[in-house]
Amino acid sequence: QICVVFSEELKCWCRAVIKSIMYCTDHYQTECFLVDYAKYIFVKAKDIRLALEAFMQIPYRAKKCRLYRTKPVTLRVDFCEDTAKI
C-alpha cells in the first residue's frame, strides 16, 4: 500500500511504500521506499499519512528494477584511428 511520508532531507511529503517497522527508545520508526525518488529513508511513525486518491493518480517518477542477465563490457575508443571496439 502506498502512503505519504514526510522526508526531513527533502523537506516535503513523498509517496512511499513501507518496508519495515521497528521500535526505537520512545517511538516507532519505519523504513520506507520513496517511489518518486527511488531511495530508502527512515521516518518516524507520526510522519506517515494516508494518501488522497488524487495524489495517487500521478504516475511514479522512479521504478525499482534489476539488471537481469547483463554482462559488463568495455568500449575501447581509438581516436587516432577513429574506431570503437567492444
Sequence and secondary structure as in RCSB ss.txt:
>XXXX:A:sequence
QICVVFSEELKCWCRAVIKSIMYCTDHYQTECFLVDYAKYIFVKAKDIRLALEAFMQIPYRAKKCRLYRTKPVTL
RVDFCEDTAKI
>XXXX:A:secstr
 EEEEEETTTTEEEEEEEEEEEE SSSEEEEEEETTTTEEEEEEGGGEEE  HHHHTS  S       S      
EEETTTTEEE 
